[in-house]
Amino acid sequence: MTNFRYAVTTTPVGDALIALGDEGLVALRLGEGRIEHELAALSHELGELPTLDAGAAAPVARQLAEYFDGDRRDFDVELDWRLVRGFHRDALRAVVDIPYGETASYGEVAISAGRPGAARAVGTACRVTPFSLVVPVHRVIRADGTIGEYGARPEVKRFLIELENPEGLPR
């Protein structure tokens, strides 16, 4: 049986729920002040309530702080993919390859994931990812160059894109 642990850390875009299992990061979710709802949903998905353990999540929290300070471009975190299946997993693995400061369209990610024409499915994968920030779904934009949504928080997506590239939207 897996031992799930969690902690909450503050970021410039809201509180982040960090959940870990024995095999790595299970979820990193931005809660927009609703961390208790995120924790309840995660507990349902995992089938158990994770234990509060700030020490276990400290390395991830440190990397988040470094990212927001501009000192980190990639996260060095082992991911536990148990909550991601099928094409969503393929799409998110392709998203990981988008370099810091750059963007790719949903269609380009679909091609990289091996399913040209599956841009909408990529959008769904980005919307439901359990790995906010660590898997940089904020780098995925619309084909017309507009940023699109980010869990109904486009201002957060714009903030993250501008954090990585203050010059504006790259391609």
GROMACS elastic network, one bead per residue, 0.5 to 0.9 nm:
[ bonds ]
;  ai    aj funct       b0    kb
    2    21     6  0.61545   500
    2    22     6  0.59206   500
    2    23     6  0.84248   500
    3    20     6  0.82309   500
    3    21     6  0.56477   500
    3    22     6  0.60229   500
    3    50     6  0.75666   500
    3    51     6  0.82025   500
    4    19     6  0.69014   500
    4    20     6  0.56082   500
    4    22     6  0.70896   500
    4    26     6  0.84611   500
    4    46     6  0.86346   500
    4    48     6  0.81655   500
    4    49     6  0.76478   500
    4    51     6  0.63098   500
    4    52     6  0.89140   500
    5    18     6  0.83132   500
    5    19     6  0.56368   500
    5    20     6  0.52741   500
    5    21     6  0.64396   500
    5    22     6  0.89640   500
    5    49     6  0.85622   500
    5    52     6  0.57414   500
    5    53     6  0.56893   500
    5    54     6  0.83672   500
    5    56     6  0.70925   500
    5    57     6  0.78770   500
    6    17     6  0.69697   500
    6    18     6  0.54094   500
    6    20     6  0.61628   500
    6    21     6  0.88700   500
    6    39     6  0.87831   500
    6    50     6  0.59950   500
    6    51     6  0.60239   500
    6    52     6  0.50248   500
    6    53     6  0.55609   500
    6    54     6  0.67995   500
    6    56     6  0.75306   500
    6    57     6  0.65714   500
    7    16     6  0.83323   500
    7    17     6  0.60387   500
    7    18     6  0.53933   500
    7    19     6  0.67057   500
    7    20     6  0.89632   500
    7    51     6  0.85345   500
    7    52     6  0.57720   500
    7    53     6  0.57494   500
    7    55     6  0.81269   500
    7    56     6  0.79060   500
    7    57     6  0.59368   500
    7    58     6  0.82590   500
    7    61     6  0.88157   500
    8    15     6  0.65510   500
    8    16     6  0.55264   500
    8    18     6  0.60527   500
    8    19     6  0.87665   500
    8    35     6  0.79523   500
    8    52     6  0.88189   500
    8    54     6  0.74574   500
    8    57     6  0.83278   500
    8    61     6  0.84478   500
    9    14     6  0.86638   500
    9    15     6  0.56587   500
    9    16     6  0.53124   500
    9    17     6  0.67535   500
    9    18     6  0.76312   500
    9    54     6  0.87757   500
    9    57     6  0.89075   500
    9    58     6  0.89143   500
    9    61     6  0.63258   500
    9    64     6  0.89122   500
   10    13     6  0.80968   500
   10    14     6  0.60323   500
   10    16     6  0.61235   500
   10    17     6  0.89983   500
   10    61     6  0.85801   500
   10    65     6  0.88455   500
   11    14     6  0.52114   500
   11    15     6  0.57231   500
   11    16     6  0.67834   500
   11    30     6  0.88301   500
   11    64     6  0.75828   500
   11    65     6  0.72247   500
   11    68     6  0.76536   500
   12    15     6  0.81468   500
   12    68     6  0.74242   500
   13    16     6  0.85666   500
   13    30     6  0.77260   500
   13    32     6  0.76896   500
   13   156     6  0.63646   500
   13   159     6  0.82339   500
   13   160     6  0.87655   500
   14    30     6  0.63846   500
   14    31     6  0.65682   500
   14    32     6  0.52667   500
   14    33     6  0.67363   500
   15    29     6  0.84092   500
   15    30     6  0.58901   500
   15    31     6  0.56426   500
   15    32     6  0.63541   500
   15    33     6  0.64538   500
   15    34     6  0.83910   500
   15    35     6  0.71577   500
   16    28     6  0.64983   500
   16    29     6  0.54552   500
   16    31     6  0.59147   500
   16    32     6  0.82669   500
   16    35     6  0.75037   500
   16    61     6  0.87973   500
   16   132     6  0.89661   500
   17    27     6  0.74908   500
   17    28     6  0.54937   500
   17    29     6  0.51117   500
   17    30     6  0.63485   500
   17    31     6  0.69362   500
   17    35     6  0.65772   500
   17    38     6  0.74402   500
   17    39     6  0.74313   500
   18    25     6  0.75173   500
   18    26     6  0.79843   500
   18    27     6  0.59440   500
   18    29     6  0.67691   500
   18    30     6  0.89820   500
   18    57     6  0.63630   500
   18    60     6  0.75750   500
   18    61     6  0.78518   500
   19    24     6  0.86835   500
   19    25     6  0.60468   500
   19    26     6  0.55007   500
   19    27     6  0.50615   500
   19    28     6  0.63305   500
   19    29     6  0.86313   500
   19    39     6  0.89636   500
   19    42     6  0.86627   500
   19    50     6  0.74980   500
   19    57     6  0.73142   500
   20    23     6  0.76827   500
   20    24     6  0.54961   500
   20    26     6  0.50792   500
   20    27     6  0.69150   500
   20    28     6  0.88331   500
   20    50     6  0.84576   500
   20    56     6  0.76569   500
   20    57     6  0.71801   500
   20    79     6  0.88512   500
   20    80     6  0.80671   500
   21    24     6  0.53419   500
   21    25     6  0.63125   500
   21    26     6  0.61094   500
   21    50     6  0.88038   500
   21    80     6  0.72894   500
   22    25     6  0.85117   500
   22    80     6  0.84668   500
   23    26     6  0.81997   500
   23    78     6  0.72576   500
   23    79     6  0.72667   500
   23    80     6  0.55667   500
   24    77     6  0.71697   500
   24    79     6  0.50202   500
   24    81     6  0.87775   500
   25    28     6  0.74188   500
   25    57     6  0.88836   500
   25    60     6  0.85612   500
   25    77     6  0.68818   500
   25    78     6  0.61032   500
   25    80     6  0.53788   500
   25    81     6  0.83018   500
   25   131     6  0.81137   500
   26    79     6  0.64584   500
   26    80     6  0.50263   500
   26    81     6  0.67325   500
   26    82     6  0.72573   500
   26    83     6  0.73586   500
   26   130     6  0.71168   500
   26   131     6  0.75519   500
   27    42     6  0.80658   500
   27    79     6  0.84859   500
   27    80     6  0.82490   500
   27    83     6  0.84624   500
   27   129     6  0.83918   500
   27   131     6  0.51881   500
   27   132     6  0.77325   500
   28   129     6  0.89696   500
   28   130     6  0.60337   500
   28   132     6  0.54582   500
   28   133     6  0.76018   500
   28   134     6  0.75642   500
   29    35     6  0.84308   500
   29    38     6  0.71873   500
   29   129     6  0.86639   500
   29   130     6  0.64068   500
   29   131     6  0.65894   500
   29   132     6  0.55690   500
   29   133     6  0.84654   500
   30    33     6  0.84882   500
   30    34     6  0.86354   500
   30    35     6  0.77593   500
   30    38     6  0.82568   500
   30   132     6  0.69011   500
   30   133     6  0.88226   500
   31    36     6  0.82409   500
   31    37     6  0.79155   500
   31    38     6  0.63400   500
   32    35     6  0.73056   500
   33    36     6  0.84379   500
   34    37     6  0.54134   500
   34    38     6  0.65385   500
   34    39     6  0.88044   500
   35    39     6  0.60284   500
   35    40     6  0.85039   500
   36    39     6  0.50568   500
   36    40     6  0.61433   500
   36    41     6  0.86450   500
   37    40     6  0.50626   500
   37    41     6  0.61700   500
   37    42     6  0.85195   500
   38    41     6  0.51651   500
   38    42     6  0.60554   500
   38    43     6  0.85013   500
   39    42     6  0.50581   500
   39    43     6  0.59995   500
   39    44     6  0.85710   500
   39    49     6  0.79483   500
   39    50     6  0.82951   500
   40    43     6  0.51060   500
   40    44     6  0.62915   500
   40    45     6  0.87845   500
   40    49     6  0.77836   500
   41    44     6  0.51326   500
   41    45     6  0.63468   500
   41    46     6  0.87308   500
   42    45     6  0.50315   500
   42    46     6  0.61025   500
   42    47     6  0.83384   500
   42    48     6  0.85010   500
   42    49     6  0.79429   500
   42    50     6  0.85744   500
   42   130     6  0.89848   500
   43    46     6  0.51287   500
   43    47     6  0.57452   500
   43    48     6  0.50724   500
   43    50     6  0.67146   500
   44    47     6  0.51050   500
   44    48     6  0.66450   500
   44    49     6  0.77963   500
   45    48     6  0.79977   500
   45    83     6  0.74743   500
   46    49     6  0.76115   500
   46    50     6  0.85020   500
   46    82     6  0.88876   500
   46    83     6  0.79961   500
   50    53     6  0.88304   500
   53    56     6  0.56487   500
   53    57     6  0.69399   500
   53    58     6  0.89798   500
   54    57     6  0.53432   500
   54    58     6  0.60817   500
   55    58     6  0.50934   500
   55    59     6  0.81055   500
   56    59     6  0.73354   500
   56    60     6  0.85657   500
   57    60     6  0.54832   500
   57    61     6  0.61812   500
   57    62     6  0.86757   500
   58    62     6  0.60060   500
   58    63     6  0.86008   500
   59    62     6  0.50862   500
   59    63     6  0.63070   500
   59    64     6  0.87241   500
   59    77     6  0.86539   500
   60    63     6  0.50666   500
   60    64     6  0.62149   500
   60    65     6  0.86858   500
   60    75     6  0.83205   500
   60    76     6  0.84616   500
   60    77     6  0.71638   500
   61    64     6  0.50611   500
   61    65     6  0.62852   500
   61    66     6  0.86835   500
   62    65     6  0.51254   500
   62    66     6  0.62454   500
   62    67     6  0.86456   500
   63    67     6  0.61119   500
   63    68     6  0.86914   500
   63    71     6  0.89604   500
   63    72     6  0.71205   500
   63    74     6  0.88439   500
   63    75     6  0.66700   500
   63    76     6  0.79279   500
   63    77     6  0.88953   500
   64    67     6  0.50083   500
   64    68     6  0.62850   500
   64    69     6  0.85394   500
   64    72     6  0.82220   500
   64    75     6  0.81578   500
   64   133     6  0.84162   500
   64   134     6  0.85673   500
   65    68     6  0.52318   500
   65    69     6  0.60832   500
   65    70     6  0.86606   500
   65    71     6  0.85718   500
   65    72     6  0.86386   500
   66    70     6  0.62276   500
   66    72     6  0.52776   500
   66    73     6  0.86628   500
   67    70     6  0.51955   500
   67    71     6  0.56758   500
   67    73     6  0.63339   500
   67    74     6  0.79256   500
   67    75     6  0.82536   500
   68    71     6  0.75095   500
   68    72     6  0.78161   500
   68   160     6  0.87784   500
   68   163     6  0.76363   500
   69    72     6  0.76826   500
   70    73     6  0.74763   500
   70   163     6  0.76727   500
   70   164     6  0.78383   500
   72    75     6  0.73330   500
   73    99     6  0.85898   500
   73   100     6  0.59093   500
   73   101     6  0.85840   500
   73   164     6  0.81807   500
   74    99     6  0.86805   500
   74   100     6  0.73554   500
   74   134     6  0.77505   500
   75   133     6  0.88448   500
   75   134     6  0.59884   500
   75   135     6  0.85681   500
   76   134     6  0.87770   500
   77   134     6  0.79603   500
   79   131     6  0.84408   500
   80    83     6  0.79409   500
   81    84     6  0.54488   500
   81    85     6  0.78294   500
   81    89     6  0.76491   500
   81   130     6  0.88019   500
   82    85     6  0.74706   500
   83   129     6  0.86402   500
   83   130     6  0.71799   500
   84    87     6  0.87588   500
   84    88     6  0.63277   500
   84    89     6  0.54175   500
   84    92     6  0.88137   500
   84   125     6  0.86657   500
   84   128     6  0.89571   500
   84   129     6  0.75390   500
   84   130     6  0.77508   500
   85    88     6  0.58530   500
   85    89     6  0.53201   500
   85    90     6  0.83278   500
   86    89     6  0.56185   500
   86    90     6  0.68487   500
   86    91     6  0.89781   500
   87    91     6  0.60191   500
   87    92     6  0.85020   500
   87   113     6  0.79016   500
   87   115     6  0.85102   500
   87   121     6  0.78081   500
   87   122     6  0.82441   500
   87   125     6  0.81040   500
   88    91     6  0.50739   500
   88    92     6  0.61185   500
   88    93     6  0.85203   500
   88   121     6  0.73193   500
   88   122     6  0.68900   500
   88   124     6  0.77568   500
   88   126     6  0.81097   500
   88   128     6  0.88028   500
   88   129     6  0.82334   500
   89    92     6  0.52009   500
   89    93     6  0.60841   500
   89    94     6  0.86019   500
   89   125     6  0.77230   500
   90    93     6  0.51761   500
   90    94     6  0.63190   500
   90    95     6  0.87727   500
   90   110     6  0.88635   500
   90   112     6  0.88087   500
   90   113     6  0.53879   500
   90   114     6  0.79606   500
   91    94     6  0.51016   500
   91    95     6  0.62939   500
   91    96     6  0.88853   500
   91   109     6  0.65642   500
   91   110     6  0.65438   500
   91   112     6  0.78217   500
   91   113     6  0.51927   500
   91   114     6  0.85421   500
   91   115     6  0.89509   500
   91   121     6  0.82625   500
   91   122     6  0.58177   500
   91   125     6  0.67124   500
   91   126     6  0.81390   500
   92    96     6  0.63846   500
   92   109     6  0.86488   500
   92   113     6  0.82870   500
   92   122     6  0.79164   500
   92   125     6  0.67673   500
   92   126     6  0.70895   500
   92   129     6  0.76500   500
   92   135     6  0.68711   500
   92   136     6  0.86047   500
   92   137     6  0.77152   500
   93    96     6  0.52511   500
   93    97     6  0.71340   500
   93   113     6  0.76234   500
   93   135     6  0.79923   500
   94    97     6  0.54488   500
   94    98     6  0.73652   500
   94   109     6  0.61619   500
   94   110     6  0.81638   500
   94   112     6  0.59418   500
   94   113     6  0.55653   500
   95    98     6  0.54875   500
   95    99     6  0.89794   500
   95   104     6  0.84249   500
   95   109     6  0.65622   500
   95   112     6  0.86491   500
   95   113     6  0.86602   500
   95   126     6  0.86532   500
   95   135     6  0.66399   500
   95   136     6  0.64330   500
   95   137     6  0.63687   500
   95   139     6  0.78852   500
   95   140     6  0.75410   500
   96    99     6  0.78952   500
   96   134     6  0.81857   500
   96   135     6  0.53931   500
   96   136     6  0.62847   500
   96   137     6  0.81417   500
   97   136     6  0.89130   500
   98   101     6  0.85941   500
   98   102     6  0.66284   500
   98   103     6  0.66085   500
   98   104     6  0.69554   500
   98   109     6  0.88202   500
   98   136     6  0.76468   500
   98   139     6  0.71378   500
   98   140     6  0.84358   500
   99   102     6  0.55638   500
   99   103     6  0.76394   500
   99   139     6  0.86325   500
  100   103     6  0.82516   500
  100   136     6  0.85380   500
  100   139     6  0.82566   500
  100   164     6  0.64550   500
  100   165     6  0.83408   500
  101   139     6  0.79589   500
  101   161     6  0.69568   500
  101   162     6  0.83146   500
  101   163     6  0.82700   500
  101   166     6  0.87970   500
  101   169     6  0.84795   500
  101   170     6  0.70294   500
  102   139     6  0.66526   500
  102   161     6  0.82399   500
  102   164     6  0.80434   500
  102   165     6  0.76565   500
  102   169     6  0.76808   500
  102   170     6  0.52728   500
  102   171     6  0.59637   500
  103   138     6  0.83062   500
  103   140     6  0.56493   500
  103   141     6  0.66525   500
  103   161     6  0.83817   500
  103   169     6  0.75019   500
  103   170     6  0.60377   500
  103   171     6  0.53898   500
  104   107     6  0.80725   500
  104   108     6  0.60151   500
  104   109     6  0.66224   500
  104   139     6  0.64385   500
  104   140     6  0.50822   500
  104   141     6  0.60821   500
  104   142     6  0.82137   500
  104   143     6  0.83677   500
  104   170     6  0.88475   500
  104   171     6  0.65815   500
  105   108     6  0.50699   500
  105   109     6  0.63372   500
  105   110     6  0.86108   500
  105   119     6  0.82547   500
  105   139     6  0.83909   500
  105   140     6  0.53833   500
  105   142     6  0.52496   500
  105   143     6  0.51927   500
  105   144     6  0.84331   500
  105   145     6  0.77413   500
  105   171     6  0.87167   500
  106   109     6  0.51818   500
  106   110     6  0.62217   500
  106   111     6  0.88006   500
  106   118     6  0.82084   500
  106   120     6  0.72971   500
  106   121     6  0.86302   500
  106   122     6  0.59043   500
  106   123     6  0.63986   500
  106   140     6  0.59862   500
  106   141     6  0.62245   500
  106   142     6  0.61557   500
  106   143     6  0.69219   500
  107   111     6  0.63163   500
  107   112     6  0.86745   500
  107   116     6  0.68901   500
  107   117     6  0.66733   500
  107   118     6  0.68994   500
  107   120     6  0.81829   500
  107   122     6  0.78147   500
  107   142     6  0.82231   500
  107   143     6  0.70821   500
  108   111     6  0.51427   500
  108   112     6  0.62688   500
  108   113     6  0.86130   500
  108   116     6  0.79649   500
  108   119     6  0.78487   500
  108   140     6  0.89867   500
  108   143     6  0.85696   500
  109   113     6  0.60290   500
  109   114     6  0.86220   500
  109   115     6  0.87718   500
  109   116     6  0.85097   500
  109   118     6  0.87966   500
  109   119     6  0.73852   500
  109   122     6  0.69866   500
  109   140     6  0.78225   500
  110   113     6  0.50216   500
  110   114     6  0.63405   500
  110   115     6  0.52382   500
  110   116     6  0.52270   500
  110   117     6  0.66731   500
  110   118     6  0.53962   500
  110   119     6  0.54431   500
  110   120     6  0.87024   500
  110   121     6  0.80003   500
  110   122     6  0.61825   500
  111   114     6  0.51537   500
  111   115     6  0.53859   500
  111   117     6  0.75265   500
  111   118     6  0.79605   500
  111   119     6  0.84935   500
  112   115     6  0.75446   500
  112   116     6  0.80237   500
  113   116     6  0.79713   500
  113   122     6  0.88986   500
  115   118     6  0.56611   500
  115   119     6  0.84775   500
  116   119     6  0.74413   500
  117   120     6  0.80793   500
  117   121     6  0.89159   500
  118   121     6  0.52469   500
  118   122     6  0.64001   500
  118   123     6  0.88317   500
  119   122     6  0.50148   500
  119   123     6  0.63410   500
  119   124     6  0.87976   500
  120   124     6  0.63617   500
  120   125     6  0.86898   500
  121   125     6  0.61704   500
  121   126     6  0.85866   500
  122   126     6  0.61416   500
  122   127     6  0.85434   500
  123   126     6  0.51090   500
  123   127     6  0.61340   500
  123   128     6  0.87156   500
  123   140     6  0.84006   500
  124   128     6  0.61664   500
  124   129     6  0.83790   500
  125   128     6  0.53415   500
  125   129     6  0.57933   500
  125   137     6  0.88064   500
  126   129     6  0.53280   500
  126   130     6  0.89981   500
  126   132     6  0.87425   500
  126   135     6  0.89776   500
  126   136     6  0.88184   500
  126   137     6  0.54477   500
  126   138     6  0.81857   500
  126   140     6  0.80791   500
  126   150     6  0.82180   500
  126   151     6  0.87609   500
  127   130     6  0.89773   500
  127   137     6  0.81347   500
  127   149     6  0.85370   500
  127   150     6  0.68202   500
  127   151     6  0.58726   500
  128   131     6  0.88104   500
  128   151     6  0.82532   500
  129   132     6  0.65064   500
  129   135     6  0.80959   500
  129   137     6  0.80600   500
  130   135     6  0.87890   500
  131   134     6  0.56650   500
  131   135     6  0.54959   500
  131   136     6  0.81997   500
  131   137     6  0.86622   500
  132   135     6  0.59663   500
  132   136     6  0.67767   500
  132   137     6  0.70501   500
  132   138     6  0.83282   500
  133   137     6  0.69877   500
  133   138     6  0.73313   500
  133   160     6  0.87332   500
  134   137     6  0.85320   500
  135   138     6  0.85435   500
  136   139     6  0.57437   500
  136   140     6  0.78562   500
  137   140     6  0.54958   500
  137   141     6  0.87702   500
  137   150     6  0.82351   500
  137   157     6  0.88940   500
  138   141     6  0.75770   500
  138   147     6  0.83681   500
  138   149     6  0.88381   500
  138   150     6  0.68114   500
  138   156     6  0.85796   500
  138   157     6  0.54016   500
  138   158     6  0.81550   500
  138   160     6  0.68826   500
  138   161     6  0.69093   500
  139   147     6  0.84961   500
  139   157     6  0.81181   500
  139   160     6  0.83721   500
  139   161     6  0.67140   500
  140   147     6  0.75635   500
  140   148     6  0.86057   500
  141   144     6  0.81996   500
  141   145     6  0.63395   500
  141   146     6  0.62300   500
  141   148     6  0.61043   500
  141   149     6  0.86328   500
  142   145     6  0.54188   500
  142   146     6  0.54742   500
  142   147     6  0.59761   500
  142   148     6  0.61405   500
  143   146     6  0.74641   500
  144   147     6  0.87811   500
  145   148     6  0.88470   500
  145   169     6  0.79376   500
  145   171     6  0.81602   500
  146   169     6  0.86924   500
  147   150     6  0.85825   500
  147   154     6  0.74138   500
  147   157     6  0.73945   500
  147   158     6  0.71853   500
  147   161     6  0.89662   500
  147   169     6  0.85390   500
  148   154     6  0.65847   500
  148   157     6  0.83454   500
  149   152     6  0.54657   500
  149   153     6  0.61513   500
  149   155     6  0.85189   500
  149   157     6  0.72817   500
  150   154     6  0.51523   500
  150   155     6  0.81603   500
  150   156     6  0.70907   500
  150   157     6  0.57166   500
  151   154     6  0.75768   500
  151   157     6  0.89719   500
  152   155     6  0.88508   500
  153   156     6  0.55155   500
  153   157     6  0.68112   500
  153   158     6  0.89986   500
  154   158     6  0.61444   500
  154   159     6  0.85236   500
  155   158     6  0.50729   500
  155   159     6  0.61117   500
  155   160     6  0.86890   500
  156   160     6  0.62238   500
  156   161     6  0.86237   500
  157   160     6  0.52029   500
  157   161     6  0.61886   500
  157   162     6  0.85581   500
  158   161     6  0.51382   500
  158   162     6  0.60289   500
  158   163     6  0.83995   500
  158   169     6  0.89764   500
  159   162     6  0.51842   500
  159   163     6  0.59567   500
  159   164     6  0.86962   500
  160   164     6  0.63455   500
  160   165     6  0.85519   500
  161   164     6  0.53088   500
  161   165     6  0.60555   500
  161   166     6  0.78030   500
  161   168     6  0.77763   500
  161   169     6  0.70215   500
  161   170     6  0.88344   500
  162   167     6  0.73406   500
  162   168     6  0.62469   500
  162   169     6  0.74794   500
  163   166     6  0.59684   500
  165   168     6  0.59437   500
  165   169     6  0.71077   500
  165   170     6  0.74145   500
  166   169     6  0.83344   500
  167   170     6  0.80630   500
